[in-house]
Amino acid sequence: MIRVVVADDQALVRGGFRLILDAHEGIEVVGEACDGREAIDQARTLRPHVVLMDIRMPVLDGLQATRQILATPDPPHVLMLTTFDLDEYVYDALRTGASGFLLKDVRPEQLADAVRVVAAGDTLLAPALTRRLVEQYVRRPPPGARRPVRMAVLTDRELDVLRLIARGRSNAEIARTLFVSETTVKTHVTHLFTKLDLRDRAQAVVLSYEAGLVQPGEDEE
């Protein structure tokens, strides 16, 4: 059973999300929070697998609350929700370590699917969204720059995997591209996450573009 906490300052929104998620088998809303501070308390006491986190809330906003929640031992995954389709919110959410970002106008079945995705440790990063964000907010090293120092700990194959993650490829797609098994890809992903101290694929994407490992708009292989 996937345990969920819903954090939003509007009671009607919280109630709607509860009704939607509780109607899906394998998902249970175990708590609600009306501001960021309460979301932190709920995450600590109820130990959910996923926190649905609104960005604009009183007392403490969703971004600050997410930072504090993810700084605790064995934290839940955080799925950001907002009515504001603004790039800076998406980018800031990913920088905090959030596992995904959704607008509140998603269909009910999409919300439930999103909860399952992040609960499984994956992210909700569409390639088009990734490209749009990095083109506007990430400073790229000059073309031809050498491999960033932080990346030096990775093997060539791990770098290949990281590049494909940054382009939004799933493990299965990476396996087909590199002509290896999906199990091998999962092993590479685990190793590079450990070496780079990354929490999830969202952080891997941001790091890859910031380091110049991939460039916005470049052709995929």
C-alpha positions as CSV (number, residue, x, y, z in Angstrom):
1,M,0.0,0.0,0.0
2,I,1.4,3.4,-1.0
3,R,0.9,5.9,1.9
4,V,0.3,9.5,0.8
5,V,0.2,12.8,2.6
6,V,-1.5,15.7,0.7
7,A,-0.2,19.2,1.5
8,D,-2.3,22.1,0.2
9,D,-3.7,25.3,1.8
10,Q,-7.1,24.7,0.3
11,A,-9.3,22.2,2.1
12,L,-11.4,21.6,-1.1
13,V,-8.3,20.7,-3.0
14,R,-7.0,18.3,-0.3
15,G,-10.4,16.7,-0.1
16,G,-10.6,16.2,-3.8
17,F,-7.1,14.6,-4.0
18,R,-8.1,12.3,-1.1
19,L,-11.2,11.2,-2.9
20,I,-9.3,10.6,-6.1
21,L,-6.4,8.6,-4.6
22,D,-8.4,6.6,-2.1
23,A,-10.5,5.4,-5.0
24,H,-7.5,3.7,-6.5
25,E,-6.4,0.3,-5.3
26,G,-3.0,0.2,-3.5
27,I,-3.1,3.9,-2.6
28,E,-4.1,5.4,0.8
29,V,-4.1,9.0,1.9
30,V,-2.9,8.9,5.5
31,G,-2.7,12.6,6.3
32,E,-3.4,16.2,5.1
33,A,-1.5,19.4,5.7
34,C,-2.6,23.0,5.2
35,D,0.9,24.6,5.1
36,G,4.6,23.7,4.7
37,R,5.3,23.4,8.4
38,E,2.4,21.0,9.0
39,A,3.6,19.0,5.9
40,I,7.0,18.5,7.6
41,D,5.4,17.3,10.8
42,Q,3.0,14.9,8.9
43,A,6.0,13.5,6.9
44,R,7.9,12.8,10.1
45,T,5.1,11.3,12.1
46,L,3.1,9.4,9.5
47,R,6.1,8.1,7.4
48,P,4.3,8.3,4.0
49,H,5.9,7.0,0.8
50,V,4.8,10.1,-1.2
51,V,4.0,13.7,-0.2
52,L,1.9,15.7,-2.7
53,M,3.2,19.1,-2.1
54,D,1.7,22.4,-3.2
55,I,4.2,25.2,-3.9
56,R,2.4,28.3,-2.7
57,M,1.3,27.8,0.9
58,P,1.3,30.0,4.1
59,V,3.8,29.7,7.0
60,L,6.3,27.8,4.9
61,D,6.1,27.3,1.2
62,G,6.3,23.9,-0.6
63,L,9.9,24.4,-1.8
64,Q,11.2,25.1,1.7
65,A,9.2,22.3,3.2
66,T,10.5,19.9,0.6
67,R,14.1,20.8,1.3
68,Q,13.6,20.0,5.0
69,I,11.6,16.8,4.4
70,L,14.3,15.4,2.1
71,A,17.0,16.3,4.6
72,T,15.6,13.8,7.0
73,P,16.7,10.1,7.2
74,D,14.9,7.8,4.7
75,P,12.6,10.6,3.4
76,P,9.5,10.1,1.3
77,H,9.3,11.0,-2.3
78,V,7.9,14.5,-3.0
79,L,5.6,15.2,-6.0
80,M,5.1,19.0,-6.5
81,L,1.6,20.3,-7.5
82,T,0.7,23.8,-8.5
83,T,-1.7,25.8,-10.6
84,F,1.2,28.0,-11.9
85,D,2.9,26.7,-15.1
86,L,6.0,28.8,-14.5
87,D,9.5,27.4,-15.4
88,E,11.2,28.8,-12.3
89,Y,9.0,26.8,-10.0
90,V,9.7,23.6,-11.9
91,Y,13.4,24.2,-11.9
92,D,13.5,25.1,-8.2
93,A,11.4,22.0,-7.4
94,L,13.8,19.8,-9.1
95,R,16.8,21.5,-7.5
96,T,15.3,20.7,-4.1
97,G,15.2,17.0,-4.9
98,A,11.5,16.7,-5.7
99,S,10.7,13.6,-7.8
100,G,8.2,15.2,-10.1
101,F,6.1,18.2,-10.9
102,L,2.4,18.3,-12.0
103,L,-0.2,20.9,-12.6
104,K,-3.4,20.6,-10.6
105,D,-5.5,20.2,-13.8
106,V,-4.2,16.7,-14.4
107,R,-6.8,14.0,-15.0
108,P,-7.6,11.8,-11.9
109,E,-6.0,8.7,-13.4
110,Q,-2.8,10.7,-14.2
111,L,-2.6,11.8,-10.6
112,A,-2.8,8.2,-9.4
113,D,-0.3,7.1,-12.0
114,A,2.1,9.8,-10.9
115,V,1.9,8.8,-7.3
116,R,2.8,5.2,-8.3
117,V,5.7,6.4,-10.5
118,V,7.4,8.5,-7.8
119,A,6.7,5.8,-5.1
120,A,8.6,3.4,-7.2
121,G,11.6,5.8,-7.2
122,D,11.2,7.1,-10.7
123,T,10.6,10.7,-11.8
124,L,8.1,12.6,-13.9
125,L,10.4,14.4,-16.3
126,A,9.2,14.7,-19.9
127,P,12.1,15.4,-22.3
128,A,10.4,18.5,-23.7
129,L,10.0,20.0,-20.3
130,T,13.7,19.2,-19.5
131,R,14.9,20.9,-22.6
132,R,12.8,24.0,-22.0
133,L,14.0,24.4,-18.4
134,V,17.7,24.0,-19.1
135,E,17.7,26.3,-22.1
136,Q,16.4,29.1,-19.8
137,Y,18.0,28.5,-16.4
138,V,21.2,26.5,-16.7
139,R,24.5,28.1,-17.6
140,R,26.5,25.8,-19.8
141,P,30.2,25.4,-20.0
142,P,31.7,26.5,-23.3
143,P,31.6,23.9,-26.1
144,G,34.5,21.5,-26.0
145,A,35.1,21.9,-22.3
146,R,36.8,18.9,-20.7
147,R,34.9,16.4,-18.6
148,P,33.8,18.2,-15.3
149,V,35.9,17.2,-12.3
150,R,32.8,15.8,-10.6
151,M,32.2,13.4,-13.5
152,A,35.7,12.0,-13.4
153,V,34.7,9.3,-11.0
154,L,32.4,7.8,-13.6
155,T,33.3,5.1,-16.1
156,D,32.7,5.8,-19.8
157,R,29.7,3.5,-19.8
158,E,28.3,5.2,-16.7
159,L,28.7,8.5,-18.6
160,D,26.8,7.1,-21.5
161,V,24.0,6.0,-19.2
162,L,23.9,9.5,-17.6
163,R,23.7,11.2,-20.9
164,L,20.7,9.1,-21.9
165,I,19.0,9.7,-18.5
166,A,19.4,13.4,-19.2
167,R,17.6,13.0,-22.5
168,G,14.6,11.5,-20.7
169,R,15.2,7.8,-21.6
170,S,13.8,5.0,-19.5
171,N,16.0,2.1,-18.4
172,A,14.5,-0.1,-21.1
173,E,15.2,2.5,-23.8
174,I,18.8,2.9,-22.5
175,A,19.3,-0.8,-22.6
176,R,18.1,-1.0,-26.3
177,T,20.4,2.0,-27.2
178,L,23.5,0.5,-25.6
179,F,22.7,-3.1,-26.5
180,V,22.8,-4.3,-22.9
181,S,20.3,-5.8,-20.5
182,E,18.0,-3.7,-18.5
183,T,19.5,-5.3,-15.4
184,T,22.9,-4.0,-16.4
185,V,21.5,-0.5,-16.9
186,K,20.0,-0.6,-13.4
187,T,23.4,-1.5,-12.0
188,H,25.1,1.4,-13.9
189,V,22.4,3.8,-12.6
190,T,22.8,2.7,-9.1
191,H,26.6,3.1,-9.3
192,L,26.5,6.6,-10.8
193,F,23.9,7.8,-8.4
194,T,26.1,6.6,-5.5
195,K,29.3,8.1,-7.0
196,L,27.6,11.5,-7.6
197,D,25.5,11.5,-4.4
198,L,22.3,11.8,-6.4
199,R,18.9,11.1,-5.0
200,D,17.0,10.4,-8.2
201,R,16.8,10.9,-12.0
202,A,15.6,14.5,-11.6
203,Q,18.8,15.5,-9.9
204,A,20.8,13.5,-12.5
205,V,19.2,15.5,-15.3
206,V,19.9,18.9,-13.7
207,L,23.5,18.0,-12.9
208,S,24.1,16.7,-16.5
209,Y,23.0,20.0,-18.1
210,E,24.7,22.2,-15.5
211,A,28.0,20.3,-16.1
212,G,27.7,20.5,-19.8
213,L,27.6,16.7,-20.2
214,V,24.6,17.3,-22.6
215,Q,23.5,20.4,-24.4
216,P,20.0,21.7,-24.9
217,G,18.8,21.1,-28.4
218,E,21.5,18.7,-29.4
219,D,20.5,15.8,-31.5
220,E,19.8,12.5,-29.8
221,E,21.8,9.5,-30.8
